[in-house]
Amino acid sequence: MAKRAHAGPNSAASRPEAPRDDPIETLDRRGRALLEALHGDRGYSGYASPDNTTTQALYPVAIQYGYGEIWDRPGLDRRQRALVAVAAFTALKLEAQAAKFGLSALNVGLSRTEIIEAVIQTGPYSGLAPALNALAALSQGLR
């Protein structure tokens, strides 16, 4: 008889985490710390620049919930989350974000090969052209 490859529907691993009720200040502090650890100085450039008055109407929410809440959930480590982000941005045809997170993935311990392979893996699912475009965008920073 084969062993089950995943947890059953009633196991602790299959139940969602209870909702957290962290204050916005905690989410902001945690999100900014992660943003800086992941992206370094690039975390505050382009659309994330504090001087960009247009995007600053929304970007703090991305820091609080994207980084402070979603990236802080249990179940995946930062390396795994970085691979998911690179693959998702590739599939969504967001080459600039795929390149940004690809470079940032180096900061959480991923290798150049792991990042490239994650992008290549998206090809059969979301198209070879988006994967090639993401690889082209990544090529400058991963040399």
N, C-alpha and C positions, 0 to 999 in steps of 0.2 A: 504494500500500500504506500503510495507516495505521500510525503509530508506536505502539509499546507504551506504555500509560499508566502502567505500574508496572514495578518491577524484577522480573526473572525469579527463579525459585526458587533459583538458585545464586548470585545476586549478594550482595555484602556487605550491601546494604541489607535483604535478606530474611532474613538469618541472625540469630537472637537473640543478644543480648549475652552474653558469657561470664559465668557467675555471679561475683559479687564476694564477697569474704570480709572485709568490713570489720568491725572489732571493734564491739561494741555501743556503746562509748563514742563512737566516730566517728559511728555512726548517730544516737545521741542528740544529739550536738553539732550535726550537720548538720540534723537534724530540727527542733531548737529554733530554729536560725537561720532556717530557712525558715518555720516557723510564725509567728515574730515578724515577718518581712518580709511575709508574706501577710496575717495577721490583726491584727497590732498587739496592742493591749491585749485585744481580743476573743478572742485565742487562748487566754487563760487564764481564761475566764468560763464559767458554766453547767456543763455536764458536764466541761469541761476545767479547772475550777477546782482548784488544788492543795489547797484546803480540802475538796473533795468526796471523802471517804474511800471512798465506794462506787465511784465511777468511776475513781479513781486506781489501782485494782487492774488496770485494763486500758488506760487512756489513755496511759501511757508507751510501750506497744507501738505504739499508733497514731502517736505522735511518731517513734519509731525506724524503723518500717517504712513507715508511710504517707507521712510527710514525709521522713525521712532516706534511705529507699531508693527507693520508688516515684516520688515527685516529683523525685528526682535522676537518674532514668534518662535516657539520651540519646533523641533522636528527637522530642521535643516540648518547646517552651519553656514557661515558666510561664504565659503568656497562654493558650496552647492547653490546657494542663492545667486551668486555671481554668474555661475554657468546658466542657470535658469534665465536670468536677466539678459545675458548675451544672446541666448537662443530665442527668447521672446522678441527682443528688438530686431533680430535678424528676420524672424518670421513675419513681423509687422512691417518690414521694409523701412526701418528707422536706422539707417546706416550710421548716422552721427552718434546716436545713443548706443548702438552696438559697439562702436569703436571706443566711446568713452568708458563703458562698462567693461569692455575687453581689457583696456589698459588698467582699469581699477582692479580687475580680477587678479592681476599680478601682485597687487598690494595685499591680497588675502591668501596668497600662497599658491595660486594656480600657475601652471607653467604655460609657456607660449604654445606648446603642443596641445595641451588640454583645451585652451581657448579656441584654437583653430579647429580642433576636432569637434567641439561643441557646435561651431558654426556649420561645418561640413555635415554634421548629423541632421541639421534642419533641412538640407537640400531635398531629400525625397518627400518631405512632408509639406513644405511651403514653397518649394521651387528652387531650382538650381540658380536662377538669376538672382534672387534675393540673397542667397548664400554667397555667391560670387561677389555681389556688390558689398556685402558686409566684410568679406575677406579683403577686398580692395581698400575699404575704409580702415580696416585694422592694420593693413600692411605697413603703413607709415610708422605707427607707434610700436609695432612688435618686431621691428628689425633687429 
